[in-house]
Amino acid sequence: YIGDDFTSEECVEHMMVHGMSLYKNLIKPETAKSLRDWVIEKNKNLKDKDAIGVIENENRWSFGIGANDHPTVATALNEITTHEKFRSALETIAGDNPALIEMTAITAGYGAADQFWHPDVVSMGSPAKFVRNFVPSYALFLTLQDTTSEMGATEVCPGTYMCGNEDASDTCENFGFQVSGKNNLWKTGDAILMNQQSFHRGAAHVDPHAPNRVVFIITFSPRPMVRGETRALGQGGSYSLRWDMWGHTLKDLENAPSVMVQPWTTLRALGLYKPKNADWGWDLITQHSSRCINENTGYENHNDFLDMIRIPSFLRVDFTERMSYTDFFESSIIKWFGLAIRINVAVIVFYGTLFGIFGILTVILSIRSQHYSSLAKGTFYGIISTVLRLTVLYSIIAASAYYAKYKISESVWAKEIKNGTYYTSPFVGIHKDETLLKRKPVVVTKDDVLVTDRFNAKVLHSLTDTLDYHPGNMKLGAVVKGAASMFKYLNSEDKSRLVKRITNDVLLEDTRFSVMNDDATWVAMTLTESEEYVSKELYLQGNPLISSLNKEAEFLLSFYRYGNLKSSIMARKFGPEIIHSLSDKIFSGQAKLTLMSNNKVVTKVWALKDFNLFRIGTLRRKERGINTTINSLSKGLLSTNHDRNKLSLLSISTPDFEKSLEEGDEVEGQYNMIHNEWYKGKIIKIYQGAQMDVEYLDGEIDFLGASNVVRFQPYQPGEILEVTGLKNYGNRFVKAEVLYIIPEGKDLVVRILDDRSTHVVGEAGVRRFY
């Protein structure tokens, strides 16, 4: 959960690591009770047309909620949106004033069954995989009563928002848990903010004596870009939002009683009007259109969709099997135009008929009274006034139509349609790098180091750092962070050796450096490219200012490559040239900036001597002492300076760990988190999220997660271990059997399995393997 002392940055780190975070006391208990009572009462009178289907729908009820359906709804929204820690974190994660895309309540009564494990956004429509095609979304699940596991507290599976496959059910069955936790209580007013790509499920309600479980759900996403938007809402989600709530944002929810009222909500939802100081959310027409064209959940049959939004039959054109969207819209416009013409003719005929009847009556009355002059005069003025009325009426209509057409044609929306940039693929028309396209594709594993420029955009907000939380990138990042502080002080030869050693250590772990080509396929980087990438990371990690400049340069280059102006001469030629020129000046002397240009890794020359001449072995404990320079570096590689929030995707054992282990406890740590080498040590510091510093017996400190530590169990006679420091064996580890434990000492008598020789070895020279 999010602690009271968490900063906004730490909240983001927590979200990026786990894909979900628990916030406490988002609304007051009395507000939660009042809102729950209203939802329960609403469920009793829920009509089929207002009900929203959910997975395992029996004994579950759901419906869309309006911000002002009841005063307690507006109160709850105000308390949520003004919660300082939550709002700050949400706007850091999803951007300033994120858009509202879902507001509903789900009630589960006794007898509701387990749902299957699922994400709300499917893999093929996931922003984690297609970051420039779909926007991320974050659902807030807020419990309105104390909820136990027997009442069906939501089950979650942290870290699965990074899963690329459609089904992570097996993983979730083993590692998922209910939000009620070990204390078996999800407290009233507490809420879990979850990336909708995360796997979760509603658990069964099995307690006949417990009340119904009610969860209030609000989902947010980044607002659409004013210009050059290429993304749609992620696929798979139901986005249970009442039609007139579309187009609104977080700030609107804060002031719902004054802002989210009719007729303004309707105009906002249709994308027609918003106050000057407000921001556009995702309007009804845009999101419905994009979901139709992508055949999203509930939109597979277009005629069913037309029924759903209740377009009357005289205004609609039914889809046929071979009809394109262009045909559909053209046919609809022709039908609407024809209807408008018929209405216009009917109005004119009706008006003319009335005028004729009035004229005939006037003539008759004038003849009877023999006022012929007044008859002629009246008839003349009648014709003139009729013509004037019609002229004024049609002038108003024509002026309004012209003004509307002018305003629409001058809007960003219309201009982007005209120039072909509105919701077009960001990858159309880019210059492709044939070198990467010719390489064979690779299947990405969790241990690979991934490199791409597709996440380099400020509008992606926290998603710009997505790859930093891929397991392979996290492992490399931890090593780079430990080594970077001394990298800038090394001479060129030692820099080269360090780079090669780190790169080789990664490659020897059956890991690749992979880059995404222009067909969105991952391909392996060459050894030279891999070393250049490690070099860049080491240099930038040790130079924060230059790292910030590099990030801004990457954003600019990515905009030139994928942005709405990518076809301009500035984006294709002059912009990148200027950025690279500035890079040369900033990085002159020691090293120059590595940037992505045309999706090819282009690296300016690094001042590293003999960079490609040799490869060296991995940084493992058994190699310590071979070379004094590299030995000193290895101390830095695995220091306590690692980023403690980036080293675990699934810290699901946190509650057990924090209760069972304390600082000072003797443990065995998995060296560097990746080797099957477990050394005795003690915990010297525990951080938030079940991560800690472990000091081994030889004085080295390792930064580990809960899954990399076990409580130390005394060595036993007959146990097979690996030992080092023996005569005739040097620093090499060999397998040996424990014969005897010397009382009150730290030594063991062991017998080497290979030659059956007997030795005495200290605990510092012993390690286990599993």
Secondary structure as GFF3:
##gff-version 3
##sequence-region A 1 770
A	DSSP	alpha_helix	8	18	.	.	.	ID=ss1
A	DSSP	beta_strand	20	23	.	.	.	ID=ss2
A	DSSP	alpha_helix	29	44	.	.	.	ID=ss3
A	DSSP	beta_strand	60	64	.	.	.	ID=ss4
A	DSSP	alpha_helix	71	81	.	.	.	ID=ss5
A	DSSP	alpha_helix	84	94	.	.	.	ID=ss6
A	DSSP	beta_strand	99	108	.	.	.	ID=ss7
A	DSSP	three_ten_helix	123	125	.	.	.	ID=ss8
A	DSSP	beta_strand	134	135	.	.	.	ID=ss9
A	DSSP	beta_strand	138	143	.	.	.	ID=ss10
A	DSSP	three_ten_helix	149	151	.	.	.	ID=ss11
A	DSSP	beta_strand	155	157	.	.	.	ID=ss12
A	DSSP	three_ten_helix	160	162	.	.	.	ID=ss13
A	DSSP	alpha_helix	169	175	.	.	.	ID=ss14
A	DSSP	beta_strand	177	178	.	.	.	ID=ss15
A	DSSP	beta_strand	191	195	.	.	.	ID=ss16
A	DSSP	beta_strand	199	201	.	.	.	ID=ss17
A	DSSP	beta_strand	213	221	.	.	.	ID=ss18
A	DSSP	beta_strand	232	233	.	.	.	ID=ss19
A	DSSP	three_ten_helix	243	245	.	.	.	ID=ss20
A	DSSP	alpha_helix	250	254	.	.	.	ID=ss21
A	DSSP	alpha_helix	256	259	.	.	.	ID=ss22
A	DSSP	alpha_helix	264	269	.	.	.	ID=ss23
A	DSSP	alpha_helix	284	293	.	.	.	ID=ss24
A	DSSP	alpha_helix	302	308	.	.	.	ID=ss25
A	DSSP	three_ten_helix	313	315	.	.	.	ID=ss26
A	DSSP	alpha_helix	325	369	.	.	.	ID=ss27
A	DSSP	alpha_helix	372	409	.	.	.	ID=ss28
A	DSSP	alpha_helix	412	418	.	.	.	ID=ss29
A	DSSP	alpha_helix	434	437	.	.	.	ID=ss30
A	DSSP	beta_strand	449	451	.	.	.	ID=ss31
A	DSSP	three_ten_helix	458	469	.	.	.	ID=ss32
A	DSSP	alpha_helix	471	487	.	.	.	ID=ss33
A	DSSP	alpha_helix	492	507	.	.	.	ID=ss34
A	DSSP	beta_strand	513	516	.	.	.	ID=ss35
A	DSSP	beta_strand	522	524	.	.	.	ID=ss36
A	DSSP	alpha_helix	527	541	.	.	.	ID=ss37
A	DSSP	alpha_helix	544	562	.	.	.	ID=ss38
A	DSSP	alpha_helix	569	569	.	.	.	ID=ss39
A	DSSP	pi_helix	570	574	.	.	.	ID=ss40
A	DSSP	alpha_helix	575	586	.	.	.	ID=ss41
A	DSSP	beta_strand	594	597	.	.	.	ID=ss42
A	DSSP	beta_strand	600	603	.	.	.	ID=ss43
A	DSSP	three_ten_helix	621	623	.	.	.	ID=ss44
A	DSSP	alpha_helix	628	637	.	.	.	ID=ss45
A	DSSP	three_ten_helix	644	646	.	.	.	ID=ss46
A	DSSP	alpha_helix	654	660	.	.	.	ID=ss47
A	DSSP	beta_strand	666	670	.	.	.	ID=ss48
A	DSSP	three_ten_helix	671	673	.	.	.	ID=ss49
A	DSSP	beta_strand	678	687	.	.	.	ID=ss50
A	DSSP	beta_strand	691	696	.	.	.	ID=ss51
A	DSSP	beta_strand	701	705	.	.	.	ID=ss52
A	DSSP	three_ten_helix	706	708	.	.	.	ID=ss53
A	DSSP	beta_strand	709	711	.	.	.	ID=ss54
A	DSSP	beta_strand	720	723	.	.	.	ID=ss55
A	DSSP	beta_strand	734	741	.	.	.	ID=ss56
A	DSSP	beta_strand	747	752	.	.	.	ID=ss57
A	DSSP	beta_strand	758	762	.	.	.	ID=ss58
A	DSSP	three_ten_helix	763	765	.	.	.	ID=ss59
A	DSSP	beta_strand	766	768	.	.	.	ID=ss60
###
